[in-house]
Amino acid sequence: MRPQIDNNLSEIKKSWISLAELTAKRSNCVRRSVGAVLIKDGEVLAEGWNGVSDDYPNCRVAGCPRCIGGGDTGSGYENCICIHAEQRAIAEAARNGTATNDSAIYVNLRPCLQCLAICKAAGVREVYYSGEEWEYPAEVEKIYHVLSDQFAIFSRIESPAGLIVGWIPNASPIGRER
């Protein structure tokens, strides 16, 4: 199944994607800034961004071979010391004792195969992503689609241009026009 592009999203779903994009700004990876937000019942369970420990200003200083040497999106992760945004969000939920079963994840880049497998294992039911569309080589892409078809929703959505995220105490994020 190919992901559907959903341009008729509710304002709240657009806000969740905006929050993922905002969360990506916390990344210290020199190659790409990725953010992820786990949501359940309209509440943020956890946020995650890619990169290395805060002990380092960025992944090159930490010595990441992949980020120093380069590589294509979706490959070479066995040589990368950066944690992915989805992995960090799920780890944050686990560290805080927060169940992720039946949640949704919003990411500003299509998840890699391993992150998709981790999301499935963590009980995530819905995956929404925006940003660059990339693919694996054909034989791996077939496996990717077998896994993505196991989610209740796996959908690429357009990034909501002009929408920023604001917070109201004790409420969910809301969208505001710039």
Backbone as ProteinMPNN parsed JSONL, in Angstrom:
{"seq_chain_A": "MRPQIDNNLSEIKKSWISLAELTAKRSNCVRRSVGAVLIKDGEVLAEGWNGVSDDYPNCRVAGCPRCIGGGDTGSGYENCICIHAEQRAIAEAARNGTATNDSAIYVNLRPCLQCLAICKAAGVREVYYSGEEWEYPAEVEKIYHVLSDQFAIFSRIESPAGLIVGWIPNASPIGRER", "coords_chain_A": {"N_chain_A": [[0.848, -1.183, 0.0], [0.627, 2.127, -0.891], [1.483, 5.158, 0.754], [-1.107, 7.375, 1.613], [-1.714, 10.722, 0.616], [-2.845, 13.091, 2.665], [-4.636, 15.828, 2.476], [-6.687, 16.995, 3.768], [-6.626, 17.317, 6.536], [-7.445, 17.544, 10.002], [-7.298, 20.53, 11.954], [-5.954, 20.047, 14.34], [-4.347, 17.818, 13.782], [-2.638, 18.969, 11.951], [-1.399, 20.686, 13.696], [-0.002, 18.856, 15.294], [1.887, 17.866, 13.481], [3.226, 20.252, 13.025], [4.274, 20.592, 15.58], [6.051, 18.425, 15.65], [7.852, 19.331, 13.724], [8.801, 21.594, 15.027], [9.967, 20.387, 17.257], [12.063, 19.107, 15.995], [13.968, 21.061, 15.823], [15.514, 20.796, 18.046], [17.409, 18.98, 17.481], [20.786, 17.776, 17.204], [22.132, 16.753, 15.112], [24.233, 16.942, 12.321], [23.528, 16.408, 9.734], [20.736, 16.231, 9.262], [17.657, 17.454, 10.555], [15.358, 16.004, 12.554], [12.155, 15.516, 13.936], [9.86, 14.026, 16.26], [6.636, 13.214, 17.524], [4.744, 11.64, 19.943], [1.383, 10.806, 20.303], [-1.623, 10.432, 22.121], [-5.04, 10.114, 22.6], [-5.394, 12.877, 22.235], [-3.357, 13.993, 23.72], [0.053, 14.856, 24.342], [2.357, 12.358, 24.535], [5.1, 11.931, 24.425], [8.117, 13.445, 23.173], [10.579, 13.49, 20.582], [13.85, 13.807, 19.115], [16.407, 13.703, 16.631], [19.891, 12.799, 16.968], [22.927, 13.079, 18.939], [24.034, 12.536, 22.343], [23.526, 15.21, 24.691], [25.956, 15.854, 25.702], [27.672, 16.502, 23.729], [28.238, 18.991, 21.21], [27.433, 18.43, 18.613], [26.927, 15.712, 16.238], [29.175, 15.224, 14.651], [31.343, 16.16, 16.184], [31.081, 14.31, 18.192], [31.99, 12.131, 16.867], [30.644, 10.586, 14.901], [30.685, 8.221, 12.41], [29.042, 7.96, 10.107], [27.789, 10.447, 9.791], [29.993, 12.034, 9.451], [31.163, 10.917, 7.176], [29.104, 10.751, 5.276], [26.171, 9.585, 3.455], [23.272, 7.894, 2.11], [19.803, 8.739, 2.602], [18.073, 6.558, 4.704], [19.923, 4.503, 4.69], [23.007, 2.985, 5.872], [22.898, 3.218, 8.607], [23.996, 1.508, 10.452], [26.472, 2.453, 10.905], [26.139, 4.748, 12.313], [25.97, 6.893, 15.115], [23.942, 8.399, 16.039], [20.786, 8.792, 17.636], [17.524, 8.107, 16.481], [14.679, 10.251, 15.923], [12.144, 9.067, 16.369], [12.883, 6.849, 17.872], [13.944, 8.101, 20.146], [11.632, 9.375, 21.14], [9.978, 7.178, 21.8], [11.654, 5.936, 23.658], [11.741, 7.961, 25.605], [9.074, 7.946, 26.462], [9.008, 5.349, 27.564], [10.936, 5.632, 29.606], [9.589, 7.373, 31.262], [7.521, 5.821, 32.084], [5.245, 5.698, 30.505], [2.683, 4.349, 28.634], [2.651, 3.376, 25.223], [0.908, 2.086, 23.624], [-1.616, 1.908, 21.154], [-1.216, 4.51, 20.252], [-0.438, 7.465, 18.276], [2.051, 8.532, 15.966], [3.779, 11.377, 14.931], [5.893, 12.615, 12.502], [8.526, 14.512, 11.036], [9.739, 13.461, 8.796], [9.767, 10.654, 6.604], [9.642, 7.642, 8.367], [12.45, 5.448, 8.957], [13.083, 1.972, 8.109], [13.794, 0.472, 10.453], [12.886, 2.199, 12.514], [10.183, 2.18, 11.96], [9.624, -0.504, 12.52], [10.184, -0.493, 15.268], [8.222, 1.283, 16.155], [5.94, -0.245, 15.582], [6.37, -2.422, 17.317], [6.145, -1.068, 19.716], [3.48, -0.587, 19.892], [2.328, 1.511, 18.506], [-0.282, 2.813, 16.576], [-0.939, 4.519, 14.472], [0.751, 6.271, 11.902], [2.023, 9.27, 10.889], [3.585, 11.347, 8.571], [5.668, 13.968, 7.271], [7.469, 16.081, 4.982], [10.501, 15.358, 3.135], [10.141, 12.98, 0.544], [11.317, 9.796, 0.285], [12.816, 6.723, -0.854], [13.632, 3.24, -0.356], [15.871, 0.874, -1.989], [14.243, -1.232, -4.447], [13.737, -3.98, -3.516], [13.944, -3.772, -0.719], [12.103, -1.788, -0.252], [9.715, -3.14, -0.755], [9.532, -4.788, 1.506], [9.349, -2.784, 3.399], [6.815, -1.738, 2.771], [5.202, -3.938, 3.415], [5.448, -3.896, 6.186], [4.548, -1.24, 6.789], [1.91, -1.447, 6.006], [0.76, -2.724, 8.146], [-0.043, -0.926, 10.03], [-2.794, 0.924, 11.388], [-3.217, 3.412, 10.256], [-1.111, 4.831, 7.894], [0.337, 7.48, 6.754], [1.341, 10.018, 4.536], [1.597, 13.426, 4.939], [1.054, 16.775, 3.929], [3.199, 19.375, 4.904], [2.02, 21.837, 7.068], [1.931, 24.843, 5.8], [2.779, 28.028, 7.046], [1.694, 27.611, 9.541], [2.069, 27.748, 12.972], [3.029, 26.493, 16.169], [1.387, 26.963, 19.2], [1.099, 27.175, 22.763], [-1.321, 26.529, 25.228], [-1.842, 26.701, 28.637], [-2.47, 23.56, 30.203], [-3.754, 22.497, 27.971], [-4.141, 21.201, 24.607], [-1.845, 21.587, 21.778], [-2.338, 24.417, 19.655], [-3.138, 25.756, 16.44], [-1.866, 28.694, 14.893], [-2.051, 31.372, 12.652], [0.718, 32.823, 10.974]], "CA_chain_A": [[0.0, 0.0, 0.0], [1.322, 3.398, -0.933], [0.875, 6.092, 1.707], [-2.028, 8.366, 1.075], [-1.44, 12.103, 0.997], [-4.08, 13.598, 3.249], [-4.614, 17.287, 2.517], [-7.877, 17.432, 4.488], [-6.42, 16.997, 7.933], [-7.992, 18.459, 10.993], [-6.326, 21.518, 12.436], [-5.135, 19.48, 15.414], [-3.31, 16.987, 13.163], [-1.663, 19.914, 11.411], [-0.635, 21.175, 14.847], [0.926, 17.812, 15.723], [3.006, 17.884, 12.525], [3.99, 21.467, 13.329], [5.025, 20.331, 16.806], [7.173, 17.568, 15.263], [8.826, 20.189, 13.055], [9.394, 22.424, 16.07], [10.81, 19.487, 18.053], [13.261, 18.831, 15.195], [14.947, 22.127, 16.065], [16.352, 20.382, 19.176], [18.394, 18.042, 16.942], [22.166, 18.213, 17.062], [22.703, 16.031, 13.987], [24.652, 17.904, 11.311], [23.007, 16.013, 8.421], [19.296, 16.426, 9.107], [16.924, 17.67, 11.815], [14.102, 15.246, 12.535], [11.397, 15.54, 15.179], [8.737, 13.095, 16.356], [5.757, 13.442, 18.658], [3.794, 10.556, 20.215], [0.114, 11.379, 20.741], [-2.721, 9.507, 22.422], [-6.22, 10.782, 23.158], [-5.217, 14.321, 22.201], [-2.304, 14.406, 24.652], [1.429, 14.534, 23.974], [2.973, 11.366, 25.416], [6.551, 12.124, 24.412], [8.709, 14.076, 21.999], [11.924, 13.018, 20.308], [14.6, 14.433, 18.032], [17.583, 12.904, 16.326], [21.19, 13.343, 17.34], [23.714, 12.418, 19.98], [23.893, 13.044, 23.704], [23.778, 16.637, 24.911], [27.351, 16.018, 26.104], [28.385, 16.953, 22.538], [27.488, 20.016, 20.48], [26.828, 17.805, 17.432], [27.34, 14.329, 16.002], [30.545, 15.179, 14.113], [32.248, 16.284, 17.33], [30.978, 13.037, 18.911], [32.71, 11.127, 16.086], [29.753, 9.722, 14.129], [31.267, 7.922, 11.096], [28.098, 8.19, 9.009], [27.576, 11.881, 9.619], [31.254, 12.586, 8.949], [31.447, 10.395, 5.841], [27.976, 10.855, 4.359], [25.357, 8.405, 3.192], [21.928, 8.158, 1.615], [18.702, 8.592, 3.548], [17.571, 5.192, 4.817], [20.967, 3.473, 4.683], [24.235, 3.283, 6.587], [22.655, 3.501, 10.02], [24.854, 0.667, 11.295], [27.675, 3.249, 11.167], [25.687, 6.031, 12.853], [25.778, 6.88, 16.565], [22.789, 9.251, 16.362], [19.497, 8.154, 17.887], [16.49, 8.69, 15.629], [13.634, 10.976, 16.655], [11.127, 8.11, 16.795], [13.483, 6.052, 18.943], [14.042, 8.93, 21.351], [10.284, 9.593, 21.667], [9.535, 5.931, 22.433], [12.495, 5.765, 24.856], [11.29, 8.932, 26.612], [7.827, 7.422, 27.023], [9.366, 4.207, 28.414], [11.634, 6.136, 30.798], [8.593, 8.024, 32.111], [6.476, 4.861, 32.422], [4.056, 6.026, 29.722], [2.36, 3.349, 27.619], [2.506, 3.9, 23.858], [-0.059, 1.267, 22.899], [-2.733, 2.619, 20.507], [-0.877, 5.919, 20.048], [-0.081, 7.918, 16.928], [3.319, 9.255, 15.926], [3.899, 12.389, 13.884], [7.316, 12.782, 12.241], [8.729, 15.403, 9.893], [10.418, 12.713, 7.742], [9.303, 9.274, 6.564], [10.461, 6.803, 9.252], [13.242, 4.379, 8.358], [12.541, 0.637, 8.348], [13.959, 0.099, 11.85], [11.985, 3.004, 13.349], [8.828, 1.67, 11.728], [9.525, -1.755, 13.28], [10.132, -0.134, 16.685], [6.878, 1.843, 16.382], [5.006, -1.372, 15.598], [6.605, -3.168, 18.558], [5.708, -0.231, 20.839], [2.025, -0.48, 19.878], [1.843, 2.684, 17.77], [-1.286, 2.396, 15.585], [-1.018, 5.444, 13.342], [1.996, 6.958, 11.565], [1.864, 10.406, 9.986], [4.87, 11.983, 8.337], [5.735, 15.012, 6.258], [8.838, 16.289, 4.535], [11.065, 14.717, 1.953], [9.719, 11.615, 0.215], [12.461, 9.01, -0.145], [12.516, 5.293, -0.917], [14.699, 2.256, -0.348], [15.902, 0.077, -3.22], [12.964, -1.926, -4.662], [13.513, -5.17, -2.694], [13.733, -3.341, 0.661], [10.846, -1.024, -0.251], [8.628, -4.13, -0.656], [9.469, -5.161, 2.921], [8.866, -1.579, 4.086], [5.369, -1.649, 2.575], [4.57, -5.003, 4.206], [5.392, -3.403, 7.567], [3.702, -0.038, 6.894], [0.515, -1.876, 5.858], [0.279, -3.266, 9.417], [-0.552, 0.172, 10.857], [-4.166, 1.327, 11.061], [-3.031, 4.528, 9.325], [0.251, 5.198, 7.529], [-0.037, 8.54, 5.833], [2.183, 11.189, 4.305], [0.775, 14.63, 4.918], [1.774, 17.982, 3.577], [3.525, 20.251, 6.026], [1.089, 22.973, 7.079], [2.633, 26.113, 5.599], [2.269, 29.187, 7.77], [1.112, 27.244, 10.821], [3.022, 27.601, 14.059], [2.419, 25.864, 17.333], [1.353, 27.727, 20.432], [0.636, 26.356, 23.877], [-2.208, 27.079, 26.24], [-1.68, 25.825, 29.803], [-3.433, 22.464, 30.384], [-4.509, 22.248, 26.744], [-3.361, 20.692, 23.489], [-1.34, 22.651, 20.928], [-3.283, 25.008, 18.717], [-2.489, 26.406, 15.318], [-2.09, 30.114, 14.689], [-1.448, 31.862, 11.406], [1.836, 33.748, 11.196]], "C_chain_A": [[0.889, 1.239, 0.0], [0.686, 4.326, 0.078], [-0.025, 7.08, 0.987], [-1.567, 9.748, 1.498], [-2.766, 12.7, 1.414], [-3.983, 15.112, 3.384], [-5.819, 17.854, 3.26], [-7.782, 17.081, 5.963], [-7.108, 18.005, 8.829], [-6.903, 19.417, 11.423], [-5.425, 20.925, 13.517], [-4.04, 18.589, 14.838], [-2.239, 17.866, 12.527], [-0.797, 20.47, 12.538], [0.369, 20.135, 15.323], [2.121, 17.747, 14.781], [3.864, 19.12, 12.764], [4.828, 21.282, 14.59], [6.223, 19.425, 16.517], [8.262, 18.4, 14.579], [9.534, 21.097, 14.062], [10.357, 21.601, 16.936], [12.112, 19.167, 17.323], [14.347, 19.877, 15.413], [15.864, 21.798, 17.242], [17.466, 19.422, 18.739], [19.792, 18.641, 16.954], [22.894, 17.379, 16.01], [23.041, 17.054, 12.895], [24.068, 17.594, 9.937], [21.543, 16.388, 8.22], [18.683, 16.622, 10.485], [15.571, 16.995, 11.706], [13.463, 15.328, 13.918], [10.234, 14.575, 15.114], [7.944, 13.403, 17.615], [4.798, 12.253, 18.756], [2.547, 11.154, 20.851], [-0.872, 10.251, 21.055], [-3.833, 10.293, 23.086], [-6.036, 12.296, 23.258], [-4.145, 14.868, 23.123], [-0.935, 14.018, 24.105], [1.973, 13.548, 25.009], [4.466, 11.611, 25.547], [6.96, 12.805, 23.117], [10.106, 13.501, 21.816], [12.535, 13.746, 19.132], [15.844, 13.601, 17.809], [18.861, 13.596, 16.779], [21.866, 12.513, 18.407], [23.419, 13.063, 21.326], [24.182, 14.539, 23.763], [25.196, 16.909, 25.418], [28.204, 16.573, 24.959], [27.57, 18.023, 21.821], [26.83, 19.47, 19.214], [27.452, 16.43, 17.215], [28.745, 14.223, 15.398], [31.567, 15.254, 15.24], [32.241, 14.982, 18.132], [31.663, 11.903, 18.154], [31.853, 10.201, 15.258], [30.326, 9.472, 12.722], [30.324, 8.228, 9.932], [27.923, 9.683, 8.744], [28.842, 12.574, 9.114], [31.451, 12.188, 7.486], [30.323, 10.512, 4.83], [27.253, 9.541, 4.184], [23.976, 8.82, 2.735], [20.903, 8.018, 2.73], [18.234, 7.146, 3.526], [18.644, 4.12, 4.827], [22.174, 3.943, 5.488], [24.073, 3.519, 8.069], [23.476, 2.621, 10.953], [26.165, 1.378, 11.633], [27.347, 4.588, 11.815], [25.465, 5.913, 14.362], [24.607, 7.762, 16.999], [21.561, 8.389, 16.65], [18.476, 8.853, 16.995], [15.389, 9.308, 16.491], [12.565, 10.02, 17.189], [11.638, 7.269, 17.957], [13.55, 6.843, 20.242], [12.657, 9.153, 21.973], [9.776, 8.345, 22.394], [10.349, 5.663, 23.699], [12.076, 6.726, 25.96], [9.996, 8.452, 27.271], [8.125, 6.259, 27.972], [10.016, 4.675, 29.714], [10.655, 6.76, 31.79], [7.454, 7.089, 32.51], [5.172, 5.101, 31.688], [3.841, 4.984, 28.633], [2.149, 4.007, 26.262], [1.512, 3.099, 23.027], [-1.217, 2.122, 22.397], [-2.476, 4.114, 20.338], [-0.666, 6.206, 18.565], [1.26, 8.624, 17.027], [3.309, 10.174, 14.71], [5.377, 12.702, 13.733], [7.491, 13.689, 11.023], [9.599, 14.782, 8.793], [9.867, 11.287, 7.768], [10.212, 8.407, 7.427], [11.262, 5.763, 8.463], [12.609, 3.037, 8.726], [12.641, 0.236, 9.82], [13.039, 0.905, 12.774], [10.541, 2.556, 13.18], [8.613, 0.374, 12.516], [9.426, -1.475, 14.772], [8.759, 0.452, 17.025], [5.845, 0.72, 16.471], [5.139, -2.148, 16.914], [6.119, -2.399, 19.781], [4.199, -0.027, 20.867], [1.473, 0.772, 19.21], [0.897, 2.201, 16.679], [-1.297, 3.258, 14.326], [0.315, 6.15, 13.157], [1.673, 8.039, 10.54], [3.236, 11.026, 9.799], [4.742, 13.034, 7.245], [7.17, 15.087, 5.757], [9.197, 15.504, 3.301], [10.53, 13.298, 1.768], [10.943, 10.885, -0.332], [12.06, 7.548, -0.146], [13.794, 4.479, -0.822], [14.823, 1.654, -1.746], [14.671, -0.833, -3.25], [12.731, -3.111, -3.724], [13.28, -4.812, -1.226], [12.422, -2.566, 0.77], [9.639, -1.963, -0.152], [8.439, -4.544, 0.802], [8.911, -3.992, 3.733], [7.348, -1.48, 3.971], [4.609, -2.753, 3.317], [4.415, -4.531, 5.653], [4.459, -2.196, 7.693], [2.218, -0.384, 6.749], [-0.075, -2.431, 7.157], [-0.249, -2.189, 10.367], [-1.977, 0.504, 10.437], [-4.157, 2.484, 10.071], [-1.538, 4.728, 9.142], [0.106, 6.221, 6.425], [1.005, 9.649, 5.748], [1.255, 12.391, 4.227], [1.645, 15.83, 4.582], [2.023, 18.802, 4.828], [2.624, 21.476, 5.964], [1.813, 24.314, 6.992], [1.958, 27.23, 6.388], [1.683, 28.871, 9.128], [2.225, 27.112, 11.849], [2.286, 27.037, 15.251], [2.497, 26.8, 18.516], [0.79, 26.854, 21.531], [-0.271, 27.165, 24.779], [-2.056, 26.166, 27.45], [-2.823, 24.816, 29.92], [-4.29, 22.206, 29.161], [-3.565, 21.68, 25.692], [-2.842, 21.852, 22.655], [-2.425, 23.15, 19.983], [-2.514, 25.656, 17.589], [-2.828, 27.886, 15.27], [-1.433, 30.494, 13.382], [-0.332, 32.822, 11.764], [1.448, 35.127, 10.759]], "O_chain_A": [[1.8, 1.358, 0.819], [-0.532, 4.295, 0.255], [0.281, 7.547, -0.11], [-1.083, 9.928, 2.615], [-3.695, 12.803, 0.613], [-3.329, 15.62, 4.294], [-5.957, 19.072, 3.371], [-8.746, 16.606, 6.562], [-7.322, 19.159, 8.458], [-5.715, 19.132, 11.265], [-4.247, 21.274, 13.595], [-2.917, 18.594, 15.342], [-1.056, 17.53, 12.569], [0.399, 20.699, 12.353], [1.48, 20.489, 15.717], [3.255, 17.589, 15.235], [5.091, 19.045, 12.711], [5.961, 21.759, 14.662], [7.299, 19.632, 17.079], [9.451, 18.196, 14.825], [10.736, 21.334, 13.949], [11.433, 22.076, 17.299], [13.149, 18.976, 17.959], [15.527, 19.596, 15.204], [16.89, 22.454, 17.421], [18.354, 19.092, 19.525], [19.973, 19.84, 16.745], [24.123, 17.304, 16.012], [22.23, 17.927, 12.585], [24.11, 18.45, 9.054], [21.152, 16.814, 7.133], [19.133, 16.028, 11.465], [14.742, 17.365, 10.875], [14.144, 15.222, 14.938], [9.683, 14.33, 14.041], [8.502, 13.799, 18.638], [4.128, 11.901, 17.785], [2.635, 11.914, 21.815], [-0.939, 9.25, 20.342], [-3.593, 11.051, 24.026], [-6.46, 12.922, 24.229], [-4.035, 16.082, 23.292], [-0.787, 12.97, 23.476], [2.043, 13.855, 26.199], [5.031, 11.512, 26.636], [6.254, 12.752, 22.11], [10.741, 13.075, 22.781], [11.825, 14.243, 18.257], [16.283, 12.876, 18.702], [18.903, 14.815, 16.949], [21.441, 11.405, 18.733], [22.648, 14.018, 21.419], [24.98, 15.063, 22.985], [25.594, 18.067, 25.549], [29.315, 17.053, 25.181], [26.34, 17.967, 21.824], [25.794, 19.977, 18.784], [28.384, 16.037, 17.917], [29.432, 13.226, 15.617], [32.542, 14.503, 15.251], [33.267, 14.589, 18.687], [31.897, 10.835, 18.718], [32.301, 9.102, 14.933], [30.439, 10.407, 11.93], [30.765, 8.704, 8.885], [27.913, 10.117, 7.592], [28.761, 13.591, 8.425], [31.852, 13.007, 6.659], [30.567, 10.383, 3.63], [27.676, 8.509, 4.705], [23.556, 9.959, 2.945], [21.11, 7.271, 3.686], [18.024, 6.572, 2.458], [18.325, 2.938, 4.957], [22.341, 5.134, 5.75], [25.008, 3.972, 8.73], [23.638, 2.953, 12.128], [26.886, 0.959, 12.539], [28.2, 5.475, 11.859], [24.849, 4.957, 14.832], [24.313, 7.862, 18.191], [21.332, 7.379, 15.985], [18.562, 10.062, 16.78], [15.201, 8.925, 17.646], [12.13, 10.151, 18.333], [10.906, 7.01, 18.913], [13.248, 6.316, 21.313], [12.519, 9.124, 23.196], [9.208, 8.448, 23.481], [9.798, 5.213, 24.704], [12.057, 6.348, 27.131], [9.843, 8.54, 28.489], [7.558, 6.189, 29.063], [9.69, 4.179, 30.792], [10.856, 6.689, 33.002], [6.522, 7.508, 33.197], [4.105, 4.747, 32.189], [4.721, 4.762, 27.802], [1.538, 5.072, 26.169], [1.297, 3.402, 21.854], [-1.738, 2.963, 23.13], [-3.421, 4.902, 20.287], [-0.709, 5.308, 17.724], [1.572, 9.24, 18.047], [2.889, 9.792, 13.617], [6.049, 13.019, 14.715], [6.693, 13.637, 10.087], [10.136, 15.502, 7.951], [9.536, 10.77, 8.835], [11.429, 8.427, 7.246], [10.808, 5.264, 7.433], [11.705, 2.98, 9.559], [11.677, -0.286, 10.381], [12.474, 0.35, 13.716], [9.768, 2.551, 14.138], [7.553, 0.174, 13.109], [8.667, -2.142, 15.475], [8.198, 0.142, 18.076], [4.975, 0.741, 17.342], [4.138, -2.488, 17.545], [5.725, -3.005, 20.777], [3.684, 0.636, 21.768], [0.284, 1.066, 19.331], [1.231, 1.279, 15.934], [-1.626, 2.777, 13.242], [0.939, 6.578, 14.128], [1.126, 7.763, 9.471], [3.971, 11.212, 10.769], [3.835, 12.991, 6.414], [7.99, 14.23, 6.087], [8.343, 15.053, 2.538], [10.473, 12.516, 2.717], [11.537, 11.325, -1.316], [11.075, 7.172, 0.488], [14.883, 4.949, -1.156], [13.97, 1.898, -2.599], [14.118, -1.166, -2.202], [11.634, -3.245, -3.182], [12.497, -5.48, -0.552], [11.713, -2.678, 1.77], [8.64, -1.61, 0.475], [7.308, -4.641, 1.278], [8.102, -4.186, 4.641], [6.667, -1.175, 4.95], [3.497, -2.527, 3.794], [3.371, -4.743, 6.27], [3.655, -2.143, 8.624], [1.364, 0.307, 7.305], [-1.291, -2.592, 7.257], [-0.841, -2.51, 11.398], [-2.327, 0.378, 9.264], [-4.982, 2.537, 9.158], [-0.787, 4.789, 10.116], [-0.211, 5.874, 5.287], [1.484, 10.15, 6.766], [0.245, 12.363, 3.524], [2.828, 15.875, 4.92], [1.161, 18.908, 5.701], [2.484, 22.086, 4.904], [2.257, 24.851, 8.008], [0.734, 27.357, 6.396], [1.212, 29.779, 9.814], [3.218, 26.427, 11.605], [1.059, 27.101, 15.326], [3.552, 27.367, 18.801], [0.076, 25.89, 21.255], [-0.015, 28.337, 25.056], [-2.135, 24.947, 27.295], [-3.992, 25.166, 29.757], [-5.426, 21.748, 29.283], [-2.346, 21.681, 25.867], [-3.324, 22.977, 22.791], [-3.308, 22.399, 19.57], [-1.364, 26.06, 17.765], [-3.953, 28.282, 15.574], [-0.365, 29.981, 13.048], [-0.428, 33.553, 12.749], [2.25, 36.056, 10.862]]}, "name": "protein", "num_of_chains": 1, "seq": "MRPQIDNNLSEIKKSWISLAELTAKRSNCVRRSVGAVLIKDGEVLAEGWNGVSDDYPNCRVAGCPRCIGGGDTGSGYENCICIHAEQRAIAEAARNGTATNDSAIYVNLRPCLQCLAICKAAGVREVYYSGEEWEYPAEVEKIYHVLSDQFAIFSRIESPAGLIVGWIPNASPIGRER"}
